[in-house]
């Protein structure tokens, strides 16, 4: 009689909790698919709005993780676990982890700023965080850049956002700033004409905005001309190197000298 009563209690206990376990499993499975559908829907909306790929990926992962937290809490609640204390433990653990990872969290926040406001993009040539190079990857914690001499540079995002960001690729035009010094004995009108001819011969130099040629300064040894043509951003370095060489060669052909620093010394003989 006692065994029958015990088996009845066990049977009722298993039946009661088996229903809860089954309901918890159903909630977990359905919750997983619902959260996944929500994540995919949000990602598709962001892709249609042409959002940054990194931002789409991060937002999708964040939404999925946050949704699964709620699903797991619902499963635990269904199983009879007190979720209030569980949430308090998670909050305390999160605070402790946050204090331990302050640097990483600042990089994380900076990464969100870079992704949302997009002062830089993959492929841009920038000078930021003490490094200069082409952006290869814009990550959540670090930005990966390739230097002009083909070095890979990892820059923490917080370092980039805390300083000045100089983006050389954001505009489609750039001005090439050149300075050429000529002798005081040279004809300045002729110098201007020679430089103008060289600029007009180069098809890469834009007609608008018009280039500028002017006397920048009168130094101890030379008259310095400022030469400032506008080019497409992609042509900046080729034009810079080319103009330096072409103008030097044309000066040589026309007998225009580029003086080096010099000083006249006058010796006065004194009578003893």
Secondary structure, DSSP 8 states (H G I E B T S, - for coil): -HHHHHHHHHHHHHHHHHHHHHHHHHHHHHHHHHHHHHHHHHHHHHHHTT--HHHHHHHHHHHHHHHHHHHHHHHHHHTT--HHHHHHHHHHHHHHHHHHTHHHHHHHHHHHHHHHH-SS-TT-EEEETTEEEEEEEE-SSEEEEE-TTS-EEEEEHHHHHTS--EESSSSSEEEEEEEEEE-TTS-HHHHHHHHHHHHHH-TTB-SSS--EEEEEEE-SS-EEEEEEEEEEGGGHHHHHHHHHHHHHHHHHHHT-----------------
